Amino acid sequence: MLLDRRALMLGGAAWASLPVAGTARAQAANTVKLGVITDLSGPFADLAGQGAILATRQAVKEAESLGFRVEVLSADHQNRPDIASNIARQWFDREGVDALVDVPASSAALAVAGIVREKNKVYLASSPGTAELHGAQCNANTVQWTYDTWMLANSTGGALVRDGGDSWFFVTADYAFGHSMEAEATRFITAAGGKVLGSARYPFPATTDFSAFLLRAQASRAKIIALNFGGVDLVTAVKQSAEFGLGRRGNTRVAAMILFITEVHALGLAAAQGLVCSESFYWDLNDRSRAFSARLKANFGVAAPTMVHAGCYAATLHYLKAVADMGVAAAKASGAATMARMKAMPTDDDTFGPGRIRADGRKIHPVYLFQVKAPEESRGPWDYYKLLQTTPAEQAFRPESEGGCPLTRA
């Protein structure tokens, strides 16, 4: 477990000398502590990882006028729920952390969300995709910011069925995100008149050879072989599928149900071209997204932020605005009250534009369906996507009435 600590001053520079006891107490009372739990060494290190920490620090940097001190801690949870839970408890009990950011791997995120609720802190979820975070396992202390399995199934799955992909086989990571992704996609496919011919679940994160699972998928003769996982595993599986000729001949198509720009970069356009994906942020989408990406690159050297990085930035920035609005003492006293203030305030930032947080903790914004460009279509570094369609914010995510979140019950 790797731990790091960074302190930034909102509204002034850090102190150059050690304070006396009274000053120390005053500083502590006026300090908000953020803890970024992320994957620094595993399959999600590129799409989250160090970039998630730096994006959080970018939000802190941009909140300089708010007039209170912010300390940023970070740790590698190795995508294990037990390690993530231990870090969260230690930070809450010993370090006085007020809010957690990120937490890749849905199983780890669900475990951490329970602890956040118990300790009455705040959880700003960007990496995890399970829709349970704002569904049956929602709580008043958590916001799910960036994407989720329902959104991906709605946008990517729906588009592929409409394009003729009416028979599917799933290769699924055997943990919370994979299960949720498979269930949500199945509902959309069958509702549209398609069929799921079978599925294969692989041990996560202990798998590097996907050949057996891909061969089972190929034998099913499904038109769509859907990969319900991301990160390094996805890159490996797409490369291995190419070795079997999947997606390159016949009427079988490989679909990445979740895809990040860092994975496209790792694959290269020659291998990734034609893949369809849904994202809520793309660095080159508009003037505001380009401006944010330029700041993050200038300040911290991030070449092209993922939507997870964008979510860490936007959620942190909105949280800090809510703290300023209600006062540091009140925000530190109750995470649920702080989240309620966040929900009451409209969101607006350079990554996602205007939006809002629903009562169930789901942040809503438009979702974009992209296709990966062919090498000859790219105009330069990281120019990887062309926009196919936009789903408006109010249609992009599961309706509150269907999620089963207790917070939405009358």
C-alpha positions as CSV (number, residue, x, y, z in Angstrom):
1,M,0.0,0.0,0.0
2,L,1.5,3.3,-1.1
3,L,0.7,6.4,0.8
4,D,1.4,10.0,-0.2
5,R,0.4,13.4,1.3
6,R,0.2,16.8,-0.4
7,A,-1.0,20.0,1.2
8,L,-2.2,23.0,-0.8
9,M,-3.4,26.4,0.5
10,L,-6.6,27.9,-0.9
11,G,-6.2,31.6,-0.8
12,G,-2.5,31.8,0.1
13,A,0.9,30.0,0.2
14,A,1.8,27.3,2.7
15,W,3.4,28.3,6.0
16,A,7.2,28.4,6.1
17,S,7.6,27.6,9.8
18,L,6.0,25.4,12.4
19,P,3.0,27.0,14.1
20,V,2.5,27.3,17.8
21,A,-0.2,25.0,19.3
22,G,-3.1,27.5,19.1
23,T,-2.3,28.4,15.5
24,A,-2.1,24.6,14.7
25,R,-5.6,24.1,16.1
26,A,-6.9,27.0,14.1
27,Q,-5.3,25.7,10.9
28,A,-6.7,22.3,11.5
29,A,-10.2,23.7,11.9
30,N,-9.9,25.6,8.6
31,T,-8.4,22.6,6.7
32,V,-10.3,20.1,4.5
33,K,-8.7,16.8,3.9
34,L,-9.2,14.8,0.7
35,G,-8.1,11.2,0.3
36,V,-7.6,9.8,-3.2
37,I,-7.8,6.0,-3.2
38,T,-6.8,4.8,-6.6
39,D,-5.0,2.1,-8.6
40,L,-1.3,3.0,-9.0
41,S,0.1,-0.3,-10.0
42,G,-2.7,-2.5,-11.5
43,P,-5.0,-2.7,-14.5
44,F,-6.6,0.7,-13.9
45,A,-3.4,2.7,-13.3
46,D,-3.6,4.5,-16.7
47,L,-7.3,5.4,-16.8
48,A,-7.3,6.4,-13.1
49,G,-4.0,6.2,-11.0
50,Q,-1.7,9.1,-10.9
51,G,-3.9,11.1,-13.2
52,A,-6.8,10.9,-10.7
53,I,-4.5,12.4,-8.0
54,L,-3.3,15.1,-10.3
55,A,-6.8,16.0,-11.5
56,T,-7.9,16.3,-7.9
57,R,-5.0,18.6,-7.2
58,Q,-5.9,20.7,-10.3
59,A,-9.4,21.2,-8.8
60,V,-7.8,22.3,-5.5
61,K,-5.5,24.7,-7.4
62,E,-8.5,26.3,-9.2
63,A,-10.3,26.8,-5.9
64,E,-7.7,29.2,-4.6
65,S,-10.1,32.0,-3.9
66,L,-12.3,30.1,-1.5
67,G,-10.1,30.9,1.6
68,F,-9.4,27.6,3.3
69,R,-6.6,25.0,3.4
70,V,-6.9,21.7,1.5
71,E,-4.7,18.7,2.1
72,V,-4.6,15.9,-0.4
73,L,-3.6,12.3,0.6
74,S,-3.3,9.4,-1.8
75,A,-2.9,5.7,-1.6
76,D,-2.8,2.6,-3.9
77,H,-5.5,0.1,-2.9
78,Q,-4.4,-2.6,-5.4
79,N,-8.1,-3.0,-6.4
80,R,-8.8,-5.0,-3.3
81,P,-11.9,-4.2,-1.2
82,D,-10.1,-5.1,2.1
83,I,-7.2,-2.8,1.4
84,A,-9.5,0.1,0.3
85,S,-11.6,-0.4,3.4
86,N,-8.6,-0.3,5.7
87,I,-7.2,2.8,4.1
88,A,-10.6,4.6,4.4
89,R,-10.9,3.6,8.1
90,Q,-7.4,4.7,8.9
91,W,-7.8,8.0,7.2
92,F,-11.1,8.8,8.9
93,D,-10.1,7.6,12.3
94,R,-6.4,8.8,12.4
95,E,-6.0,11.4,9.7
96,G,-9.2,13.3,9.9
97,V,-10.0,12.9,6.2
98,D,-13.3,14.5,5.2
99,A,-13.9,13.2,1.7
100,L,-12.7,10.3,-0.4
101,V,-12.1,10.6,-4.2
102,D,-12.1,7.9,-7.0
103,V,-11.7,4.2,-5.8
104,P,-11.5,2.1,-8.9
105,A,-13.0,-1.4,-9.0
106,S,-16.7,-1.5,-8.1
107,S,-16.3,-4.1,-5.4
108,A,-13.9,-1.8,-3.6
109,A,-16.1,1.2,-4.2
110,L,-19.1,-0.4,-2.7
111,A,-17.1,-1.4,0.4
112,V,-15.8,2.1,0.8
113,A,-19.2,3.6,0.3
114,G,-20.5,1.7,3.3
115,I,-17.7,3.0,5.5
116,V,-18.3,6.6,4.3
117,R,-21.9,6.3,5.3
118,E,-21.0,4.8,8.7
119,K,-18.5,7.6,9.4
120,N,-20.7,10.3,7.9
121,K,-18.1,11.5,5.4
122,V,-18.2,12.3,1.7
123,Y,-17.4,9.9,-1.2
124,L,-16.8,11.4,-4.7
125,A,-16.9,8.3,-6.9
126,S,-15.4,8.7,-10.4
127,S,-13.8,5.3,-11.4
128,P,-16.4,2.8,-10.3
129,G,-19.1,1.8,-12.8
130,T,-21.6,-0.3,-10.9
131,A,-25.0,1.4,-11.0
132,E,-25.7,0.0,-7.5
133,L,-23.8,3.0,-6.1
134,H,-26.9,5.1,-6.9
135,G,-29.3,2.1,-6.9
136,A,-30.2,-0.3,-4.1
137,Q,-26.9,0.4,-2.3
138,C,-27.1,4.2,-2.5
139,N,-26.5,6.4,0.5
140,A,-26.8,10.0,1.4
141,N,-23.0,10.5,1.5
142,T,-22.0,9.3,-2.0
143,V,-22.2,10.9,-5.4
144,Q,-21.5,8.8,-8.6
145,W,-20.1,11.3,-11.0
146,T,-18.7,10.0,-14.3
147,Y,-20.4,7.0,-15.8
148,D,-22.1,3.7,-14.9
149,T,-23.1,0.4,-16.3
150,W,-26.7,1.5,-17.2
151,M,-25.3,4.4,-19.1
152,L,-22.9,2.3,-21.1
153,A,-25.5,-0.4,-21.9
154,N,-28.0,2.3,-22.9
155,S,-25.6,4.2,-25.2
156,T,-23.1,1.6,-26.6
157,G,-25.3,-1.5,-26.3
158,G,-28.4,0.2,-27.8
159,A,-26.4,1.5,-30.7
160,L,-25.0,-1.9,-31.6
161,V,-28.4,-3.6,-31.5
162,R,-29.8,-0.9,-33.7
163,D,-26.9,-1.5,-36.1
164,G,-27.8,-5.2,-36.5
165,G,-26.0,-6.8,-33.6
166,D,-28.9,-8.9,-32.4
167,S,-27.0,-11.9,-30.9
168,W,-24.5,-11.5,-28.2
169,F,-21.9,-13.4,-26.1
170,F,-20.4,-11.8,-23.0
171,V,-16.8,-12.1,-21.7
172,T,-17.2,-10.7,-18.2
173,A,-14.8,-9.8,-15.4
174,D,-16.0,-11.8,-12.3
175,Y,-16.6,-8.9,-9.9
176,A,-19.2,-6.3,-9.2
177,F,-18.7,-4.1,-12.3
178,G,-18.7,-7.0,-14.7
179,H,-21.8,-8.6,-13.2
180,S,-23.6,-5.2,-13.3
181,M,-22.5,-4.5,-16.9
182,E,-23.7,-7.9,-18.1
183,A,-27.1,-7.6,-16.4
184,E,-27.7,-4.1,-17.7
185,A,-26.6,-4.9,-21.2
186,T,-28.8,-8.1,-21.2
187,R,-31.9,-6.0,-20.4
188,F,-31.2,-3.6,-23.2
189,I,-30.5,-6.3,-25.7
190,T,-33.6,-8.4,-25.0
191,A,-35.8,-5.3,-24.8
192,A,-34.7,-4.5,-28.3
193,G,-35.4,-8.0,-29.6
194,G,-31.9,-9.3,-29.4
195,K,-30.6,-12.5,-27.8
196,V,-27.8,-13.3,-25.4
197,L,-26.3,-16.7,-26.5
198,G,-24.0,-17.2,-23.5
199,S,-21.3,-15.7,-21.3
200,A,-17.9,-16.6,-19.8
201,R,-16.6,-15.0,-16.6
202,Y,-12.9,-14.8,-16.0
203,P,-11.1,-14.4,-12.6
204,F,-10.3,-10.7,-11.9
205,P,-7.6,-9.4,-11.6
206,A,-5.7,-12.7,-12.0
207,T,-6.1,-13.3,-15.7
208,T,-3.7,-12.5,-18.5
209,D,-4.7,-15.1,-21.1
210,F,-8.2,-14.7,-22.5
211,S,-7.9,-17.2,-25.4
212,A,-10.2,-19.8,-23.8
213,F,-12.9,-17.3,-23.1
214,L,-12.6,-15.8,-26.6
215,L,-12.8,-19.2,-28.3
216,R,-16.0,-20.0,-26.4
217,A,-17.4,-16.7,-27.6
218,Q,-16.3,-17.5,-31.2
219,A,-17.9,-20.9,-31.0
220,S,-21.3,-19.4,-30.1
221,R,-21.5,-17.6,-33.5
222,A,-22.8,-14.5,-31.8
223,K,-22.7,-11.4,-33.9
224,I,-21.4,-9.3,-31.0
225,I,-18.7,-10.5,-28.6
226,A,-19.0,-8.0,-25.7
227,L,-16.0,-7.4,-23.4
228,N,-17.4,-6.4,-20.0
229,F,-14.2,-5.0,-18.5
230,G,-11.6,-2.3,-19.1
231,G,-8.0,-1.2,-18.3
232,V,-5.0,-3.4,-19.2
233,D,-7.3,-6.5,-19.4
234,L,-9.2,-4.9,-22.2
235,V,-6.1,-4.1,-24.1
236,T,-4.8,-7.6,-23.8
237,A,-8.2,-9.2,-24.8
238,V,-8.6,-7.0,-27.9
239,K,-5.1,-7.9,-29.0
240,Q,-5.7,-11.6,-28.5
241,S,-9.1,-11.4,-30.2
242,A,-7.3,-10.0,-33.3
243,E,-5.0,-13.0,-33.3
244,F,-8.1,-15.2,-33.7
245,G,-9.4,-13.0,-36.4
246,L,-12.4,-11.9,-34.4
247,G,-14.0,-8.7,-35.7
248,R,-11.9,-8.9,-38.8
249,R,-13.8,-11.4,-40.9
250,G,-17.3,-12.8,-41.1
251,N,-20.1,-11.0,-39.3
252,T,-18.6,-11.2,-35.7
253,R,-17.9,-7.9,-34.1
254,V,-15.9,-7.3,-30.9
255,A,-17.5,-4.6,-28.7
256,A,-15.7,-2.9,-25.8
257,M,-18.5,-2.1,-23.4
258,I,-16.3,0.3,-21.6
259,L,-13.3,1.9,-23.3
260,F,-11.0,4.7,-22.2
261,I,-8.7,6.9,-24.4
262,T,-5.7,5.5,-22.6
263,E,-6.6,2.0,-23.8
264,V,-7.0,3.3,-27.4
265,H,-3.6,4.8,-27.0
266,A,-2.1,1.5,-25.8
267,L,-3.8,-0.5,-28.6
268,G,-2.9,2.0,-31.3
269,L,-5.3,3.2,-34.0
270,A,-4.5,0.3,-36.3
271,A,-5.8,-2.2,-33.8
272,A,-8.5,0.0,-32.2
273,Q,-10.0,1.6,-35.3
274,G,-13.8,1.1,-35.6
275,L,-14.4,0.4,-32.0
276,V,-17.5,2.1,-30.7
277,C,-17.5,3.5,-27.1
278,S,-19.5,5.8,-24.8
279,E,-17.8,8.4,-22.7
280,S,-19.0,11.4,-20.8
281,F,-15.8,13.4,-21.4
282,Y,-13.3,13.7,-24.3
283,W,-10.4,16.2,-24.1
284,D,-11.1,17.5,-27.7
285,L,-14.9,17.7,-27.5
286,N,-15.2,21.5,-27.2
287,D,-13.5,24.6,-26.2
288,R,-14.1,24.1,-22.5
289,S,-12.8,20.5,-22.5
290,R,-9.7,21.6,-24.4
291,A,-9.1,24.4,-22.0
292,F,-9.2,22.1,-19.0
293,S,-7.0,19.6,-20.7
294,A,-4.5,22.3,-21.5
295,R,-4.4,23.4,-17.8
296,L,-3.9,19.9,-16.6
297,K,-1.1,19.3,-19.0
298,A,0.6,22.6,-18.2
299,N,0.4,22.2,-14.4
300,F,0.9,18.4,-14.0
301,G,2.0,17.0,-17.4
302,V,-1.1,14.9,-18.1
303,A,-1.1,14.3,-21.8
304,A,-4.8,13.5,-22.3
305,P,-7.1,13.1,-19.3
306,T,-9.6,10.2,-19.3
307,M,-13.2,10.7,-18.2
308,V,-12.2,9.3,-14.8
309,H,-9.6,12.1,-14.4
310,A,-12.2,14.6,-15.5
311,G,-14.7,13.2,-12.9
312,C,-12.2,13.5,-10.1
313,Y,-11.5,17.1,-11.0
314,A,-15.2,18.1,-11.4
315,A,-16.5,16.3,-8.3
316,T,-13.7,17.7,-6.2
317,L,-14.3,21.2,-7.5
318,H,-18.0,21.0,-6.8
319,Y,-17.4,19.6,-3.3
320,L,-15.0,22.5,-2.5
321,K,-17.6,25.0,-3.7
322,A,-20.2,23.4,-1.4
323,V,-17.7,23.6,1.6
324,A,-17.2,27.3,0.9
325,D,-20.9,27.8,0.6
326,M,-21.8,26.2,4.0
327,G,-18.6,26.9,5.9
328,V,-15.7,24.6,6.7
329,A,-16.9,23.7,10.2
330,A,-20.4,22.7,9.1
331,A,-19.0,20.7,6.2
332,K,-16.6,18.8,8.4
333,A,-19.3,18.1,10.9
334,S,-21.6,16.2,8.5
335,G,-20.8,14.5,5.2
336,A,-24.5,13.9,4.6
337,A,-25.2,17.6,5.1
338,T,-22.4,18.5,2.7
339,M,-23.7,16.1,0.1
340,A,-27.2,17.6,0.5
341,R,-25.7,21.1,-0.2
342,M,-23.9,19.6,-3.3
343,K,-27.2,18.3,-4.6
344,A,-28.9,21.7,-4.0
345,M,-26.2,23.5,-6.0
346,P,-26.2,23.3,-9.9
347,T,-22.9,21.9,-11.3
348,D,-20.9,23.6,-14.0
349,D,-17.3,23.1,-15.0
350,D,-15.1,22.8,-18.1
351,T,-15.2,19.0,-18.2
352,F,-18.9,18.2,-18.2
353,G,-20.5,21.6,-18.5
354,P,-23.8,22.4,-16.7
355,G,-25.5,19.6,-14.8
356,R,-26.9,18.5,-11.5
357,I,-26.8,15.8,-8.8
358,R,-30.0,13.8,-8.4
359,A,-31.5,12.8,-5.1
360,D,-30.2,9.2,-5.6
361,G,-26.6,10.5,-5.9
362,R,-26.3,10.2,-9.6
363,K,-24.6,13.1,-11.3
364,I,-26.1,13.6,-14.7
365,H,-24.7,15.2,-17.9
366,P,-24.7,14.4,-21.6
367,V,-23.1,11.1,-22.8
368,Y,-21.3,10.8,-26.1
369,L,-21.1,7.8,-28.5
370,F,-17.7,7.8,-30.2
371,Q,-16.0,5.7,-32.9
372,V,-12.3,5.2,-32.8
373,K,-10.7,6.8,-35.9
374,A,-8.6,5.0,-38.5
375,P,-5.0,6.0,-38.5
376,E,-5.4,8.1,-41.6
377,E,-8.2,10.1,-40.0
378,S,-6.2,11.2,-37.0
379,R,-4.8,14.8,-37.2
380,G,-2.2,14.4,-34.4
381,P,-1.4,12.9,-31.0
382,W,-4.5,11.8,-29.0
383,D,-6.9,12.7,-31.8
384,Y,-8.6,9.4,-31.6
385,Y,-12.4,9.8,-31.5
386,K,-15.1,11.0,-33.9
387,L,-18.5,11.8,-32.4
388,L,-21.5,9.6,-33.6
389,Q,-24.3,10.8,-31.3
390,T,-25.1,12.6,-28.1
391,T,-27.5,11.4,-25.5
392,P,-29.0,14.4,-23.5
393,A,-28.4,14.4,-19.7
394,E,-31.9,13.5,-18.7
395,Q,-32.0,10.5,-21.0
396,A,-28.4,9.3,-20.5
397,F,-28.8,7.6,-17.1
398,R,-31.3,5.3,-15.5
399,P,-34.4,7.0,-14.2
400,E,-34.5,7.5,-10.5
401,S,-37.8,5.6,-10.2
402,E,-36.1,2.4,-11.6
403,G,-33.0,2.3,-9.5
404,G,-34.4,1.2,-6.1
405,C,-32.5,3.8,-4.1
406,P,-34.1,4.3,-0.7
407,L,-33.4,8.1,-0.9
408,T,-35.9,8.5,-3.7
409,R,-38.9,6.8,-2.0
410,A,-41.7,9.0,-0.9
